[in-house]
């Protein structure tokens, strides 16, 4: 019996090898399409593994995942997940149970999503008293004040107007919404218009079944309707007080979390600049801190190679500016020390006041080579007193050299035509003619 492989199989394998060998060149290898691995469907994954993965995601991430597509929503939003996933997420966040008629998933979405319920605008706020997440514009447009409602709206057939049954806040969810900052606090009750109309329509429908107020069954339904609404409003009011405290606590935890991440991010950015070894640590710390504009709280705690270029381009100019300011301050301190000694030495000379005017002033001292060498020395180098004393001892030579050079420059400016060698020195003549009688006049 022959053990050879069938010719069809051999031909297939040979042709496959031939194709692979023929396309072994780099160009063909690049152009050859790659096969993608197929991930198992969410429905095929073992439930315990799937649930453990989902529990590692934060609540907002779970909501976004459920909104990805129909399959994701079907896998995450179902009666089984209500008890195993969403309830556990709510309990871990320490939130209260959802209001009557609300699912766990809907309650989590209300607590952790920040888009306006009406217009979709971001950064809206939750009002737990009317169970709506609204921006300021939609809240102002969608609420109606209690004082704007007619008193007879909630009267049962045959009921007196002076009865308390006309108070809408007994039957409709209300909030205390401050429409304006003027005029002090606003204690009025406000209702969401859609909720008010829906409840009022149900009440009027019941009243229409008993125009005269004599049908026993209808009267009983009216009483039960009011009692149910009162109990519902009281329950939501109690829950709202707890949820307001819960939200305040969540905001504090969020701020602390972002502040902690920001500290780590600031430390990482500082380390990156310190590793450059071109800036002093004090300049880096002064330019990059918790108050630096552009460094906000986020989930990022480290600077990656990808984000480092952006951070350096954004923050390096401020470090350079702070470094230059510090260096200018050091140089000015050195210069002030030299100028103070110069003024003291110049005041001690027994010279007429007008003659002192020919000596160098602070601007001339600033540009002297001896002074420049000290002033422009490395800012991190400490200049000892011996270097300063070396300049102080050269003050007489500095003044003499300055006056001599200045006289030579001025003499070169005087034209020599028509002047005899035996004539008086023009500079001496000019000095005698322009001698001031009062030094203050010359200074002015």
Secondary structure, DSSP 8 states (H G I E B T S, - for coil): ------HHHHHHHHHHHHHHHHT-SHHHHHHS---------TTTS-HHHHHHHHTTS-HHHHHHHHTS-HHHHHHHSSHHHIIIIIHHHHHHTT-----TT--HHHHHHHHH--S-TTT--SS-EEETTTTEEE-HHHHHHHEEEGGGS-GGGG--TT--TTSGGG-GGGTS-EE-----STTS-----EEEHHHHHHHHHHHHHHHHT-TTS--HHHHHHHHHHHHHHHHHHHHHHHHHHHHHHHHHHHHHHHHHHHHHHHHHHHHHHHHHHHHHTSS-HHHHHHHSSTT-TT----S--S--HHHHHHHHHHHHHHHHHHHHHHHHHHHHHHHHHHHHHHHHHHHTS---HHHHTTS--HHHHHT-HHHHHHHTS-TTS---HHHHHHHHHTHHHHHHHHHHHHHHHHHHHS--TT--TTS--HHHHHHHHS--S-HHHHH-
